[in-house]
Amino acid sequence: MKLDVVLGLQWGDEGKGKIVDVLAGNYPVVARFQGGPNAGHSLHFEGKSFVLRSIPSGIFRKDAVNVIGNGVVLDPITFRKECENIEAAGAPVKERIVIAKKAHLILPTHRLLDAANEAAMGKGKIGSTLKGIGPTYTDKVSRNGLRVGDVLADDFKARYGKLKERHVKMLSQMQFECNPEAEEAEFFDAVEYLKQFRLIDCEYFMNTQLKEKSILAEGAQGSMLDIDYGSYPFVTSSSTACAGACIGLGVPPSSIGHVYGIFKAYCTRVGSGPFPTELFDETGEKLRKIGNEFGAVTGRPRRCGWLDLVALRYAVMISGVTDLIMMKSDCLDSFGTIKVCTSYKVGGKETDMVPFDTFAEIEPVYTEFKGWNADLTGCRKEEELPEEFRNYIAFMENYLGVPIRIISLGPDRDATIMR
């Protein structure tokens, strides 16, 4: 069997939660392979709405096993709160979730370090969600971190104390005033809750499952935030590209099947960093209002702009995307003219490649389309779509070289056209 992967192809917030929820009915196993509680995967069905941070988006499918992989960083406090909210909605989390022992733990002091680092950067700050994710990955790479499996050790509190002491010294050197003990009791209570779940050797579990079952791997954030291939240093701290699924779950590249790449019909970004097609006028504000572009976790307003096909084709290339999924097309229903960026001007020269220099001045070159001026939200079949919209789709497929298989026309499960 194969492991199919769902990725965001922009700067996050593409609508991955809805798509995983839609697709999860076809997969007995759904797995998160990277990121942490900075994810905000929104699900809407049966008149209910949920925002998932660390838990895979298959949690409401009664027959699905949901895996939190070793590439994820897990905050026990946030995880417990999230589980309790889902249990209140009637989903038995302990029966449906398994957690990799090799996933790293976010400590309360990791969040303090996150805040201290952002404060120290001043105007040059990255735009962190302050969830402690970056410092946790830093400890992982520097071989100082604590992992989920460590909670089973008799000396776990001593290991915790050693890492906390390291963090306190760092905070002192940064002259960051805080109380490192403020959430300690809550943290250890949440660790006891975490022990009630099935903790797995993820690599063995996943490869055993693949012998008999198809698996859907769920990425967090977006491809343009990848630690290697994103707009560095304004990136997340993990590998958001398809290759990250292999490392984050312990599966071989040969197991990868379909790679579903999700993108919005326009672009958004939260926090700092380059955004060539960003709009600072009433058009950008209109996109923000119609698309309700505010962070599902942070509530921060998202920066908005026209679709960037140069960056999108780059993300498609990096991950070998086989199937595209377009979200929020209906948000463009009332625009008389729609623009898409098809090349850049960098240093006076036109290019269709994403430049190495994150700080380069990029002028987007646009191709314009006549808007469809029709309400797409009621469409459920491809033949119901207006001609102008179908022309828009055909142009993108030709430019990107990959078919658009799914079109989302609203937040609910049913507001979806399968092509």
C-alpha positions as CSV (number, residue, x, y, z in Angstrom):
1,M,0.0,0.0,0.0
2,K,1.0,3.7,-0.4
3,L,1.3,6.7,1.8
4,D,-0.4,9.7,0.2
5,V,0.7,13.1,1.4
6,V,-1.3,16.4,1.8
7,L,0.8,19.5,1.7
8,G,0.2,23.3,1.8
9,L,2.0,24.9,-1.1
10,Q,2.0,28.5,0.0
11,W,2.8,30.2,3.4
12,G,0.3,28.1,5.4
13,D,-3.4,28.6,6.0
14,E,-4.3,27.0,2.7
15,G,-7.2,24.9,4.1
16,K,-5.4,21.6,4.8
17,G,-7.7,20.6,7.6
18,K,-10.9,20.6,5.5
19,I,-9.2,18.5,2.7
20,V,-7.7,16.0,5.1
21,D,-11.2,15.7,6.7
22,V,-12.8,15.2,3.3
23,L,-10.1,12.6,2.2
24,A,-9.8,10.8,5.6
25,G,-12.9,8.8,4.9
26,N,-10.8,6.8,2.3
27,Y,-7.9,6.2,4.7
28,P,-7.8,4.0,7.8
29,V,-4.7,5.8,9.1
30,V,-4.1,9.6,9.1
31,A,-0.7,10.9,10.3
32,R,0.8,14.3,11.2
33,F,4.5,14.3,10.3
34,Q,5.9,17.7,11.4
35,G,5.1,21.0,13.0
36,G,3.5,21.7,16.4
37,P,0.6,23.5,18.0
38,N,1.1,26.5,15.6
39,A,-1.1,24.6,13.1
40,G,-4.7,25.7,12.9
41,H,-6.4,23.2,10.8
42,S,-10.1,24.2,10.6
43,L,-12.9,21.6,10.1
44,H,-16.5,22.4,9.4
45,F,-19.2,19.8,9.2
46,E,-22.8,19.1,10.4
47,G,-23.0,22.8,11.5
48,K,-20.0,22.4,13.8
49,S,-16.5,23.9,13.6
50,F,-13.2,22.8,15.1
51,V,-9.6,24.0,15.0
52,L,-7.0,21.3,15.4
53,R,-3.5,22.2,16.4
54,S,-1.5,19.0,17.0
55,I,-4.2,16.3,16.5
56,P,-4.5,14.9,12.9
57,S,-7.6,16.0,11.0
58,G,-9.0,12.4,10.8
59,I,-10.0,12.5,14.4
60,F,-13.7,12.7,13.7
61,R,-13.6,9.7,11.4
62,K,-14.7,6.9,13.7
63,D,-12.7,4.1,12.0
64,A,-9.4,6.1,11.5
65,V,-6.2,5.7,13.5
66,N,-4.6,9.1,14.0
67,V,-0.8,9.2,14.4
68,I,1.2,12.0,15.9
69,G,4.6,11.3,14.2
70,N,8.1,11.6,15.5
71,G,8.7,14.8,13.4
72,V,6.0,16.6,15.4
73,V,6.9,18.7,18.5
74,L,4.2,18.2,21.2
75,D,3.1,20.5,24.0
76,P,1.4,18.3,26.6
77,I,-0.6,21.2,28.0
78,T,-2.0,22.3,24.7
79,F,-2.5,18.7,23.7
80,R,-4.6,17.9,26.7
81,K,-6.8,21.0,26.3
82,E,-7.3,20.1,22.6
83,C,-8.2,16.5,23.5
84,E,-10.7,17.6,26.1
85,N,-12.5,19.8,23.6
86,I,-12.7,17.0,21.1
87,E,-13.9,14.5,23.8
88,A,-16.6,17.0,24.7
89,A,-17.8,16.8,21.1
90,G,-18.1,13.0,21.4
91,A,-14.9,11.8,19.8
92,P,-13.0,9.2,21.9
93,V,-9.4,10.5,21.6
94,K,-7.6,7.8,23.5
95,E,-9.1,5.2,21.2
96,R,-8.2,7.0,18.0
97,I,-4.8,8.7,18.7
98,V,-1.3,7.1,18.9
99,I,1.8,9.1,19.6
100,A,5.4,8.5,18.5
101,K,7.8,8.1,21.4
102,K,10.4,10.0,19.4
103,A,8.3,13.1,19.0
104,H,9.9,15.9,21.0
105,L,8.2,17.7,24.0
106,I,7.6,21.4,24.2
107,L,8.4,22.6,27.8
108,P,7.0,25.8,29.4
109,T,10.5,27.2,29.2
110,H,10.6,26.6,25.4
111,R,7.7,29.1,25.1
112,L,9.6,31.6,27.3
113,L,12.6,31.2,25.1
114,D,10.5,31.8,22.0
115,A,9.2,35.1,23.4
116,A,12.7,36.1,24.5
117,N,14.1,35.5,21.1
118,E,11.4,37.5,19.3
119,A,11.8,40.4,21.8
120,A,15.5,40.4,21.2
121,M,15.1,40.7,17.4
122,G,13.0,43.8,17.6
123,K,11.9,45.0,14.1
124,G,13.7,42.0,12.5
125,K,11.5,39.5,14.3
126,I,10.4,36.4,12.4
127,G,6.7,36.6,13.4
128,S,6.7,33.4,15.6
129,T,3.4,32.2,17.1
130,L,5.3,32.0,20.4
131,K,4.3,28.4,21.0
132,G,7.9,27.3,21.8
133,I,8.2,25.4,18.5
134,G,11.5,26.9,17.3
135,P,13.4,26.5,20.6
136,T,12.1,22.9,20.8
137,Y,13.5,22.0,17.3
138,T,16.7,23.8,18.3
139,D,17.1,21.5,21.3
140,K,16.3,18.5,19.1
141,V,19.1,19.4,16.6
142,S,21.6,20.3,19.4
143,R,20.8,16.9,21.1
144,N,19.4,18.4,24.3
145,G,15.7,17.7,23.9
146,L,13.2,15.6,25.7
147,R,11.0,13.1,23.8
148,V,7.6,11.7,24.5
149,G,9.1,8.3,25.3
150,D,11.1,10.0,28.1
151,V,8.0,10.5,30.2
152,L,8.0,6.7,30.9
153,A,11.5,6.9,32.5
154,D,11.8,6.8,36.2
155,D,14.1,9.8,36.2
156,F,11.9,11.9,33.9
157,K,11.7,14.8,36.4
158,A,15.5,14.9,36.7
159,R,15.8,15.0,32.9
160,Y,13.2,17.8,32.8
161,G,15.1,19.7,35.6
162,K,18.4,19.5,33.7
163,L,16.8,20.9,30.5
164,K,14.9,23.6,32.4
165,E,18.1,24.7,34.1
166,R,19.8,25.1,30.7
167,H,16.8,27.2,29.6
168,V,16.8,29.4,32.7
169,K,20.5,30.2,32.1
170,M,19.7,31.2,28.6
171,L,16.8,33.4,29.7
172,S,19.0,35.0,32.3
173,Q,21.7,35.8,29.7
174,M,19.0,37.4,27.6
175,Q,17.8,39.4,30.6
176,F,14.3,38.2,30.0
177,E,12.1,38.6,33.0
178,C,9.8,35.6,33.6
179,N,8.7,32.9,36.0
180,P,10.0,29.5,34.8
181,E,7.9,27.7,37.3
182,A,4.6,29.3,36.4
183,E,3.2,26.4,34.3
184,E,5.3,23.6,35.8
185,A,2.5,21.9,37.8
186,E,0.1,22.1,34.8
187,F,2.9,20.6,32.6
188,F,3.4,17.5,34.8
189,D,-0.4,17.0,35.1
190,A,-0.6,17.1,31.3
191,V,2.3,14.6,31.1
192,E,0.3,12.2,33.3
193,Y,-2.6,12.6,30.9
194,L,-0.2,11.9,28.0
195,K,0.8,8.6,29.5
196,Q,-2.8,7.4,29.1
197,F,-2.3,7.2,25.3
198,R,-0.7,4.5,23.3
199,L,2.9,5.5,22.8
200,I,4.5,3.9,19.7
201,D,7.7,3.2,17.9
202,C,6.4,5.2,14.9
203,E,8.7,3.8,12.3
204,Y,7.7,0.2,13.0
205,F,4.1,1.0,13.4
206,M,3.9,2.9,10.1
207,N,5.7,0.3,8.0
208,T,3.6,-2.4,9.5
209,Q,0.4,-0.5,8.7
210,L,1.6,0.1,5.1
211,K,1.7,-3.6,4.5
212,E,-2.1,-3.7,4.7
213,K,-3.5,-0.1,4.7
214,S,-3.3,3.1,2.8
215,I,-2.2,6.1,4.9
216,L,-2.8,9.8,4.6
217,A,0.1,12.0,5.8
218,E,-0.9,15.5,6.9
219,G,1.5,18.4,6.6
220,A,1.4,21.6,8.7
221,Q,2.3,25.1,7.7
222,G,3.2,25.6,4.0
223,S,5.9,24.7,1.5
224,M,7.2,28.3,1.3
225,L,7.9,28.1,5.1
226,D,10.1,25.0,4.7
227,I,13.3,25.3,6.8
228,D,15.5,24.5,3.7
229,Y,13.4,25.7,0.7
230,G,11.2,28.5,2.1
231,S,11.9,32.2,2.4
232,Y,14.7,31.8,5.0
233,P,15.0,33.1,7.7
234,F,11.2,33.8,7.7
235,V,10.4,30.1,7.9
236,T,9.2,27.5,10.3
237,S,11.6,25.1,12.0
238,S,10.7,21.8,10.2
239,S,10.6,20.3,6.7
240,T,7.2,21.1,5.3
241,A,7.9,19.5,1.8
242,C,6.9,16.0,0.9
243,A,10.3,14.6,1.9
244,G,9.5,15.6,5.5
245,A,6.8,12.9,5.6
246,C,9.5,10.2,5.2
247,I,11.6,11.6,8.0
248,G,8.7,12.6,10.2
249,L,7.1,9.2,10.1
250,G,9.9,6.8,9.5
251,V,8.8,5.5,6.0
252,P,10.9,5.1,2.9
253,P,10.5,7.4,-0.2
254,S,9.3,4.4,-2.2
255,S,6.2,4.3,-0.1
256,I,5.0,7.7,-1.3
257,G,1.9,7.6,-3.6
258,H,-0.1,10.6,-4.4
259,V,1.1,14.0,-3.3
260,Y,-1.8,16.4,-2.9
261,G,-0.8,20.0,-3.0
262,I,-3.2,22.6,-1.6
263,F,-3.3,26.2,-2.5
264,K,-5.7,29.1,-2.3
265,A,-7.0,31.0,-5.3
266,Y,-5.1,33.9,-3.9
267,C,-2.2,34.2,-1.4
268,T,-2.0,35.0,2.3
269,R,0.9,35.2,4.8
270,V,1.1,35.7,8.5
271,G,4.1,37.3,10.2
272,S,7.2,38.7,8.6
273,G,8.9,37.8,5.3
274,P,8.7,38.4,1.6
275,F,5.4,38.4,-0.2
276,P,5.8,39.6,-3.8
277,T,2.1,39.9,-4.6
278,E,1.0,41.4,-1.4
279,L,-1.7,44.1,-1.7
280,F,-1.8,47.1,0.5
281,D,-4.9,48.7,-1.0
282,E,-8.7,48.2,-0.8
283,T,-8.4,45.0,-2.9
284,G,-6.2,43.4,-0.3
285,E,-8.6,44.5,2.4
286,K,-11.5,43.1,0.4
287,L,-9.8,39.7,0.1
288,R,-9.1,39.7,3.8
289,K,-12.7,40.5,4.7
290,I,-14.3,38.1,2.2
291,G,-11.9,35.2,3.0
292,N,-12.0,35.9,6.7
293,E,-8.3,35.9,6.7
294,F,-7.5,35.9,10.4
295,G,-5.3,33.2,12.1
296,A,-7.4,30.2,13.4
297,V,-5.0,29.9,16.4
298,T,-3.6,33.5,16.9
299,G,-6.4,35.6,15.4
300,R,-3.8,37.7,13.7
301,P,-4.9,39.4,10.4
302,R,-3.2,37.7,7.4
303,R,-1.5,39.6,4.7
304,C,-3.3,39.2,1.4
305,G,-2.4,39.3,-2.3
306,W,-2.9,37.9,-5.7
307,L,-2.0,34.3,-6.6
308,D,1.7,33.8,-7.1
309,L,2.2,31.1,-9.8
310,V,6.0,31.4,-9.7
311,A,6.2,30.4,-6.1
312,L,3.5,27.8,-6.6
313,R,5.3,26.1,-9.4
314,Y,8.4,26.1,-7.3
315,A,6.6,24.3,-4.4
316,V,5.1,21.8,-6.9
317,M,8.6,21.0,-8.1
318,I,10.2,20.6,-4.7
319,S,7.6,18.0,-3.5
320,G,6.7,16.3,-6.8
321,V,3.0,17.2,-6.5
322,T,0.8,14.9,-8.5
323,D,-2.6,16.4,-7.7
324,L,-3.6,20.0,-7.0
325,I,-6.4,21.2,-4.8
326,M,-7.7,24.8,-5.1
327,M,-9.3,26.4,-2.1
328,K,-11.5,29.5,-1.7
329,S,-12.2,30.1,-5.3
330,D,-15.6,31.5,-4.3
331,C,-13.8,34.4,-2.5
332,L,-13.0,35.8,-6.0
333,D,-16.7,35.7,-7.1
334,S,-17.2,39.5,-7.0
335,F,-13.9,40.7,-8.6
336,G,-14.3,42.1,-12.1
337,T,-10.6,41.5,-12.9
338,I,-8.4,38.8,-11.4
339,K,-4.7,38.8,-11.5
340,V,-2.1,36.1,-11.2
341,C,1.7,36.5,-11.0
342,T,3.4,34.6,-13.8
343,S,6.9,36.0,-13.5
344,Y,9.1,38.3,-11.4
345,K,11.3,41.2,-12.2
346,V,14.4,41.1,-10.0
347,G,17.2,43.6,-10.5
348,G,15.6,44.7,-13.8
349,K,15.6,41.2,-15.3
350,E,12.5,39.1,-15.7
351,T,12.6,35.5,-14.4
352,D,10.2,32.7,-13.6
353,M,12.4,31.3,-10.8
354,V,12.3,32.1,-7.0
355,P,15.5,34.0,-6.2
356,F,17.9,32.8,-3.5
357,D,18.0,36.2,-1.9
358,T,15.1,36.5,0.5
359,F,15.6,40.3,0.7
360,A,15.7,40.9,-3.0
361,E,13.3,43.5,-4.4
362,I,10.8,41.6,-6.5
363,E,8.3,43.2,-8.8
364,P,5.5,40.8,-9.8
365,V,4.5,40.5,-13.5
366,Y,0.8,39.8,-13.8
367,T,-1.5,38.1,-16.2
368,E,-5.1,39.3,-16.0
369,F,-8.3,37.4,-16.3
370,K,-11.9,38.5,-16.6
371,G,-13.8,37.7,-13.4
372,W,-16.8,35.3,-13.5
373,N,-19.1,37.6,-11.4
374,A,-21.1,34.6,-10.3
375,D,-21.8,32.8,-7.0
376,L,-19.8,29.6,-7.1
377,T,-20.8,28.4,-3.6
378,G,-23.8,26.4,-4.9
379,C,-21.9,24.6,-7.6
380,R,-21.4,20.8,-7.0
381,K,-20.6,19.7,-10.6
382,E,-17.8,20.9,-12.9
383,E,-20.3,21.7,-15.7
384,E,-22.1,24.2,-13.4
385,L,-18.9,26.3,-13.2
386,P,-18.9,29.5,-15.4
387,E,-16.7,29.6,-18.5
388,E,-14.5,32.3,-17.2
389,F,-13.7,30.2,-14.1
390,R,-13.0,27.1,-16.2
391,N,-10.6,29.2,-18.4
392,Y,-8.8,30.3,-15.2
393,I,-8.4,26.7,-14.1
394,A,-7.1,25.6,-17.5
395,F,-4.5,28.4,-17.5
396,M,-3.2,27.4,-14.1
397,E,-3.0,23.7,-15.0
398,N,-1.0,24.5,-18.2
399,Y,1.4,26.8,-16.3
400,L,1.9,24.4,-13.4
401,G,1.9,21.1,-15.4
402,V,-0.3,19.4,-12.8
403,P,-4.0,18.7,-12.8
404,I,-6.4,20.5,-10.4
405,R,-8.3,17.5,-9.0
406,I,-10.4,19.1,-6.3
407,I,-12.0,22.6,-6.1
408,S,-13.3,23.8,-2.8
409,L,-16.1,26.4,-2.8
410,G,-16.8,26.8,0.9
411,P,-15.7,25.6,4.3
412,D,-18.1,22.6,4.6
413,R,-17.3,19.1,3.6
414,D,-20.0,19.1,0.9
415,A,-18.8,22.3,-0.8
416,T,-16.3,20.4,-2.9
417,I,-16.1,19.5,-6.5
418,M,-14.1,16.4,-7.4
419,R,-12.7,16.5,-10.9
